[in-house]
Amino acid sequence: RLLRGAAVGDVVFASCTSEAGYGGALENCATVATPGNGGFHLSGRKIFFTESDVATHFTTCARLEDPVAGPHMVFFNGIPVDTPGLTVIRTWDTLGMRATQSNDLQLEDVFVPGEALFHAYPVGHLDATIGLTVMR
């Protein structure tokens, strides 16, 4: 669905994983994922949401506190930017790079359906398949 939408110009896809103090936030982050209602509720703040002015969908990550397996990084794909609880915070006014519009993104109890989860691994572990999933 996303690839077909991108092919016809209906979908502009972006990645939004970085966080202040966590860099790219691939090994750990402050954004939390809480399971519920057949999906997850995400809360946190991301930085460098590149193409935030034109993106229609994005991928992101959060930290899930699993009582059995321990803390995990979980990655979600295809989140529409008009999902309730998302707020783009206009922080980008860099003279030489205005066109990228890499603003911040506030997530406040944002519901993401379970099928949007596409990758997970323990906090602090950089899974080699990250290059085939998140970074691709």
ZAKOL-974279 format. One record per residue (C-alpha): residue number from 1; residue in one letter; x, y, z. Coordinates in steps of 0.001 Angstrom, whole numbers, padded with zeros to 6 digits. Layout:
BEGIN
(site NUM, "a", (X, Y, Z))
...
END
This chain:
BEGIN
(site 1, "r", (000000, 000000, 000000))
(site 2, "l", (002731, 002485, 000937))
(site 3, "l", (004925, 001634, -002043))
(site 4, "r", (002011, 001954, -004467))
(site 5, "g", (001062, 005269, -002886))
(site 6, "a", (004646, 006515, -003213))
(site 7, "a", (004785, 005400, -006854))
(site 8, "v", (001768, 007529, -007781))
(site 9, "g", (002756, 010483, -005581))
(site 10, "d", (000123, 010034, -002868))
(site 11, "v", (002639, 009007, -000194))
(site 12, "v", (005754, 010921, 000853))
(site 13, "f", (007589, 008720, 003331))
(site 14, "a", (010003, 009959, 006017))
(site 15, "s", (011927, 008545, 008962))
(site 16, "c", (011720, 010080, 012414))
(site 17, "t", (013832, 008200, 014956))
(site 18, "s", (016382, 010699, 016348))
(site 19, "e", (016065, 012084, 019872))
(site 20, "a", (017982, 014668, 021878))
(site 21, "g", (020602, 012838, 023925))
(site 22, "y", (020167, 009579, 021982))
(site 23, "g", (021455, 010443, 018499))
(site 24, "g", (019715, 008286, 015910))
(site 25, "a", (017974, 006437, 018769))
(site 26, "l", (018559, 002996, 017282))
(site 27, "e", (019926, 001406, 020484))
(site 28, "n", (017824, 003249, 023078))
(site 29, "c", (015415, 006168, 023322))
(site 30, "a", (013136, 008074, 025678))
(site 31, "t", (009969, 007652, 023572))
(site 32, "v", (007875, 004907, 025143))
(site 33, "a", (005527, 002352, 023613))
(site 34, "t", (002725, 001012, 025789))
(site 35, "p", (000741, -001968, 024466))
(site 36, "g", (-003048, -001725, 024374))
(site 37, "n", (-006165, -001941, 022197))
(site 38, "g", (-004541, -004168, 019559))
(site 39, "g", (-001565, -001898, 019078))
(site 40, "f", (000666, 000527, 020911))
(site 41, "h", (000398, 004023, 022389))
(site 42, "l", (003521, 006110, 021753))
(site 43, "s", (004635, 009114, 023795))
(site 44, "g", (007833, 011136, 023419))
(site 45, "r", (009604, 013769, 021365))
(site 46, "k", (011653, 013211, 018227))
(site 47, "i", (014070, 015598, 016520))
(site 48, "f", (015210, 015936, 012887))
(site 49, "f", (011881, 014901, 011328))
(site 50, "t", (013293, 015657, 007873))
(site 51, "e", (010696, 016545, 005220))
(site 52, "s", (008130, 017185, 007967))
(site 53, "d", (006352, 019791, 005820))
(site 54, "v", (005603, 017355, 002997))
(site 55, "a", (005668, 013876, 004564))
(site 56, "t", (002387, 011965, 004615))
(site 57, "h", (003687, 008897, 006503))
(site 58, "f", (006737, 008059, 008589))
(site 59, "t", (008605, 005362, 010462))
(site 60, "t", (009677, 005732, 014081))
(site 61, "c", (010901, 003808, 017106))
(site 62, "a", (010135, 003607, 020802))
(site 63, "r", (011211, 001747, 023916))
(site 64, "l", (008921, -001055, 025086))
(site 65, "e", (009301, -002303, 028650))
(site 66, "d", (008559, -006021, 028238))
(site 67, "p", (008109, -007677, 031661))
(site 68, "v", (009369, -011032, 030356))
(site 69, "a", (011963, -010236, 027672))
(site 70, "g", (013186, -006941, 029144))
(site 71, "p", (013362, -003533, 027436))
(site 72, "h", (013187, -003620, 023645))
(site 73, "m", (013458, -001137, 020820))
(site 74, "v", (010356, -001424, 018637))
(site 75, "f", (010009, 000038, 015147))
(site 76, "f", (006806, 001114, 013430))
(site 77, "n", (006161, 001774, 009763))
(site 78, "g", (003594, 003747, 007784))
(site 79, "i", (002254, 006048, 010503))
(site 80, "p", (000127, 008797, 008889))
(site 81, "v", (001241, 012300, 009909))
(site 82, "d", (-002381, 013264, 010587))
(site 83, "t", (-002723, 010644, 013350))
(site 84, "p", (-004283, 012174, 016495))
(site 85, "g", (-001689, 013060, 019137))
(site 86, "l", (001063, 014073, 016689))
(site 87, "t", (002285, 017672, 016696))
(site 88, "v", (005050, 019040, 014481))
(site 89, "i", (006983, 021628, 016482))
(site 90, "r", (008578, 024162, 014152))
(site 91, "t", (012216, 024309, 015276))
(site 92, "w", (013923, 024399, 011862))
(site 93, "d", (015087, 027791, 010621))
(site 94, "t", (018544, 026958, 009341))
(site 95, "l", (019599, 029373, 006617))
(site 96, "g", (021347, 026903, 004327))
(site 97, "m", (018927, 023996, 004819))
(site 98, "r", (015442, 025487, 005067))
(site 99, "a", (014040, 023201, 002377))
(site 100, "t", (014588, 020030, 004452))
(site 101, "q", (012319, 021235, 007285))
(site 102, "s", (013721, 018851, 009898))
(site 103, "n", (011375, 019917, 012691))
(site 104, "d", (010649, 018179, 015999))
(site 105, "l", (007723, 015801, 016437))
(site 106, "q", (005780, 015484, 019682))
(site 107, "l", (003930, 012191, 020207))
(site 108, "e", (001250, 012274, 022909))
(site 109, "d", (-000507, 008933, 023408))
(site 110, "v", (-000411, 008271, 019649))
(site 111, "f", (-002154, 005002, 018793))
(site 112, "v", (-000318, 002819, 016280))
(site 113, "p", (-001948, -000456, 015170))
(site 114, "g", (-000077, -003670, 015939))
(site 115, "e", (000471, -004451, 012251))
(site 116, "a", (002641, -001304, 011981))
(site 117, "l", (005295, -003000, 014170))
(site 118, "f", (007957, -004321, 011814))
(site 119, "h", (011124, -004845, 013864))
(site 120, "a", (012244, -005241, 017484))
(site 121, "y", (015410, -006076, 019405))
(site 122, "p", (016768, -005630, 022951))
(site 123, "v", (017748, -002134, 024095))
(site 124, "g", (021493, -001607, 023723))
(site 125, "h", (021812, -004176, 020942))
(site 126, "l", (022258, -002952, 017391))
(site 127, "d", (020745, -005722, 015273))
(site 128, "a", (022570, -006266, 011969))
(site 129, "t", (019234, -006489, 010131))
(site 130, "i", (018674, -002822, 010973))
(site 131, "g", (020321, -002050, 007636))
(site 132, "l", (017651, -004058, 005826))
(site 133, "t", (014704, -002602, 007725))
(site 134, "v", (014962, 000829, 009333))
(site 135, "m", (017867, 002186, 007322))
(site 136, "r", (016593, 001039, 003949))
END
